[in-house]
Amino acid sequence: MNYLGCIVGLATFLIIGMFHPIVIKTEYYIGKKAWPVFLIVGVVFIIGSWFVTSISISTILGVLGFTCFWSIKELKEQEERVAKGWFPKNPNKE
């Protein structure tokens, strides 16, 4: 049996679940100006996925990289959600 699909699916589920609070906390403490960090980390993961010989690890690194890219969009949208009052605003920021 090949369990690779289930492993990658589970890893993707966990990665997306981890990044949701990361984006919320990043927006709360730093703001959307932190987006270059997500870009750089995403590029590093993507490049790393090119050089890893294990298909499963390469795939998971690719998922991590593109999740970082997606987080840039979510970071900007999180700022809008805070402005609408859906999430708390950090009184010490800005």
Secondary structure, 3 states (H helix, E strand, C coil): CCCHHHHHHHHHHHHHHHHHHHHHHHHHHCCHHHHHHHHHHHHHHHHHHHHCCCHHHHHHHHHHHHHHHHHHHHHHHHHHHHHCCCCCCCCCCC
